[in-house]
């Protein structure tokens, strides 16, 4: 199988327990270092790391893959070419996971005029335009997180300023959206992800790329 944007091995390592071989594509040197350490800790001997952006991978140098997986890793300049390469590599199934929305998207728009990035329908439309017939399954999940940690994360992505974080903190507190545990304020986050699959049963056909 092929894991594109493998990160620190969240999917590659458990899947290696059942796959004959896993090729993990990851461009970040820091993530590759974490992935290498995680592979060593797990004792996984069937994971190959390819440190590269997916757009730069020569797929002619790779064997065909039963499964091609990409999870929240679609920051690519030409996403249509990238998706076409993924489909060309898969002999049985391609599985893509991308956002279908979260509970701060509307708030970010109203408070800071920040528009969310493209959701799964962008990938879905491109795949249909390429002649594929993707199946979409929506999965909802949520968790509680300390407010300080969430605001710190938001200062990096989408890059909220200190003043914007203070505004968001006030909003949560004034609207009763925090709960106190062990002296800390927590908030609830809810997400919806889309699992987009194309299989050999719904017209996944390998093609040779130029």
C-alpha positions as CSV (number, residue, x, y, z in Angstrom):
1,X,0.0,0.0,0.0
2,X,1.0,3.6,-0.5
3,X,0.4,6.2,2.3
4,X,0.7,9.8,0.8
5,X,1.5,12.4,3.5
6,X,2.3,9.7,6.0
7,X,3.3,12.1,8.8
8,X,4.6,10.3,11.9
9,X,2.9,7.1,10.8
10,X,-0.5,7.3,12.3
11,X,-1.9,5.1,9.5
12,X,1.3,3.5,8.0
13,X,2.4,1.7,11.1
14,X,-0.9,0.0,12.1
15,X,-1.6,-0.9,8.4
16,X,1.9,-2.4,8.1
17,X,0.7,-5.2,10.5
18,X,-1.6,-6.5,7.7
19,X,0.0,-5.1,4.5
20,X,2.8,-7.0,2.7
21,X,4.6,-3.7,2.2
22,X,3.9,0.0,2.9
23,X,5.5,2.9,1.1
24,X,5.2,6.1,3.1
25,X,5.6,9.3,1.2
26,X,6.4,12.3,3.4
27,X,8.1,15.6,2.4
28,X,8.8,17.0,5.9
29,X,12.3,16.2,7.3
30,X,10.9,16.6,10.9
31,X,8.0,14.2,10.2
32,X,10.3,11.7,8.5
33,X,12.5,11.7,11.7
34,X,9.4,11.0,13.8
35,X,8.2,8.4,11.4
36,X,11.6,6.6,11.4
37,X,11.6,6.6,15.2
38,X,8.0,5.3,15.3
39,X,8.9,2.5,12.9
40,X,11.8,1.5,15.0
41,X,9.7,1.5,18.2
42,X,7.0,-0.7,16.5
43,X,9.6,-3.0,15.0
44,X,8.0,-2.7,11.6
45,X,10.3,-4.0,8.9
46,X,8.0,-3.6,5.9
47,X,7.7,0.2,5.7
48,X,9.8,2.1,3.2
49,X,10.0,5.9,3.6
50,X,10.1,8.1,0.5
51,X,11.0,11.7,1.5
52,X,9.4,13.7,-1.2
53,X,6.4,15.8,-2.2
54,X,3.9,13.6,-4.0
55,X,4.0,15.8,-7.0
56,X,7.7,15.0,-7.4
57,X,7.4,11.2,-7.1
58,X,8.2,9.3,-10.2
59,X,5.5,6.7,-10.1
60,X,7.2,4.7,-12.8
61,X,9.8,3.7,-10.1
62,X,7.1,2.3,-7.9
63,X,5.2,-0.9,-8.1
64,X,1.4,-0.9,-8.5
65,X,-0.3,-0.6,-5.1
66,X,-3.4,-2.4,-3.9
67,X,-4.4,0.6,-1.7
68,X,-3.5,4.2,-2.1
69,X,-4.3,6.3,1.0
70,X,-4.1,10.1,1.5
71,X,-5.4,11.6,4.8
72,X,-5.7,15.4,5.1
73,X,-2.7,15.8,2.7
74,X,-3.9,17.7,-0.3
75,X,-1.9,21.0,-0.1
76,X,-0.8,20.5,-3.8
77,X,-0.5,23.2,-6.5
78,X,-2.1,21.0,-9.2
79,X,-4.5,18.8,-7.3
80,X,-6.0,17.3,-10.5
81,X,-2.6,16.0,-11.6
82,X,-1.9,14.7,-8.1
83,X,-5.2,12.9,-7.9
84,X,-4.7,11.4,-11.3
85,X,-1.3,10.0,-10.2
86,X,-2.9,8.5,-7.1
87,X,-5.6,6.8,-9.2
88,X,-3.0,5.5,-11.7
89,X,-1.0,3.9,-8.9
90,X,-4.0,2.0,-7.3
91,X,-4.9,-1.5,-8.5
92,X,-7.8,-2.1,-6.1
93,X,-8.7,0.9,-4.0
94,X,-8.0,4.6,-3.5
95,X,-9.1,6.1,-0.1
96,X,-9.0,9.9,0.5
97,X,-10.0,11.6,3.7
98,X,-10.6,15.3,3.7
99,X,-12.6,17.8,5.8
100,X,-16.4,18.1,5.5
101,X,-16.6,20.9,8.1
102,X,-16.1,21.7,11.7
103,X,-17.7,23.7,14.5
104,X,-15.4,26.8,14.3
105,X,-15.7,27.4,10.6
106,X,-18.8,29.7,10.8
107,X,-17.4,31.5,13.9
108,X,-14.0,32.2,12.2
109,X,-15.9,33.7,9.2
110,X,-18.2,35.8,11.4
111,X,-15.5,37.1,13.8
112,X,-12.4,37.4,11.5
113,X,-13.7,37.0,7.9
114,X,-11.6,33.9,7.5
115,X,-12.9,31.6,4.9
116,X,-12.4,27.8,5.4
117,X,-10.3,26.0,2.8
118,X,-11.9,23.8,0.1
119,X,-13.8,20.9,1.5
120,X,-14.1,17.3,0.2
121,X,-16.5,18.4,-2.6
122,X,-13.6,20.0,-4.4
123,X,-11.8,16.6,-4.6
124,X,-15.0,14.9,-5.5
125,X,-15.7,17.2,-8.4
126,X,-12.2,16.8,-9.8
127,X,-12.4,13.0,-9.6
128,X,-15.7,13.1,-11.4
129,X,-14.2,15.4,-14.0
130,X,-11.4,12.9,-14.5
131,X,-14.0,10.2,-15.3
132,X,-14.1,8.4,-11.9
133,X,-17.1,7.5,-9.8
134,X,-16.2,8.2,-6.2
135,X,-18.2,7.0,-3.2
136,X,-18.4,9.5,-0.3
137,X,-19.0,8.5,3.3
138,X,-19.3,11.2,6.0
139,X,-17.9,10.5,9.4
140,X,-18.6,12.7,12.4
141,X,-16.5,12.9,15.6
142,X,-15.6,15.2,18.4
143,X,-13.5,15.6,21.5
144,X,-12.8,18.1,24.3
145,X,-9.6,20.1,24.4
146,X,-8.2,22.7,26.8
147,X,-8.9,26.2,25.5
148,X,-5.3,27.3,25.9
149,X,-4.1,24.4,23.7
150,X,-6.7,25.1,21.1
151,X,-5.9,28.8,20.9
152,X,-2.2,28.0,20.6
153,X,-3.0,25.6,17.7
154,X,-5.1,28.3,16.0
155,X,-2.3,30.8,16.3
156,X,-0.4,28.5,13.9
157,X,-3.3,27.4,11.7
158,X,-5.0,29.4,10.4
159,X,-2.6,31.9,12.0
160,X,-4.8,33.9,14.4
161,X,-3.1,36.9,16.0
162,X,-2.8,37.4,19.8
163,X,-5.7,39.9,19.6
164,X,-7.9,37.4,17.6
165,X,-7.2,34.6,20.1
166,X,-8.2,37.0,22.9
167,X,-11.4,37.8,21.1
168,X,-12.1,34.1,20.6
169,X,-11.4,33.3,24.2
170,X,-13.9,36.0,25.3
171,X,-16.5,34.7,22.9
172,X,-16.3,31.1,24.3
173,X,-16.5,32.4,27.8
174,X,-19.4,34.9,27.2
175,X,-21.5,32.3,25.4
176,X,-21.0,29.6,27.9
177,X,-19.0,27.4,25.6
178,X,-16.3,26.5,28.1
179,X,-16.4,24.0,30.9
180,X,-14.0,24.0,33.8
181,X,-12.0,20.9,34.8
182,X,-9.1,20.9,37.3
183,X,-9.1,24.7,37.1
184,X,-8.7,24.8,33.3
185,X,-11.2,25.9,30.7
186,X,-12.1,23.3,28.1
187,X,-14.1,23.5,24.8
188,X,-15.7,20.9,22.7
189,X,-14.6,20.5,19.1
190,X,-16.8,18.6,16.5
191,X,-15.6,17.6,13.0
192,X,-17.0,16.0,9.9
193,X,-14.7,14.2,7.6
194,X,-15.4,12.7,4.2
195,X,-14.0,9.3,3.2
196,X,-13.8,9.3,-0.6
197,X,-13.2,5.9,-2.2
198,X,-12.8,4.6,-5.7
199,X,-12.4,0.8,-6.2
200,X,-12.0,-1.5,-9.0
201,X,-15.8,-2.1,-8.7
202,X,-16.7,1.5,-9.4
203,X,-14.4,2.2,-12.3
204,X,-10.9,2.5,-10.8
205,X,-8.9,1.9,-14.0
206,X,-5.2,2.2,-14.1
207,X,-3.8,4.3,-16.8
208,X,-0.3,5.2,-18.0
209,X,0.7,8.8,-17.4
210,X,2.9,10.7,-19.8
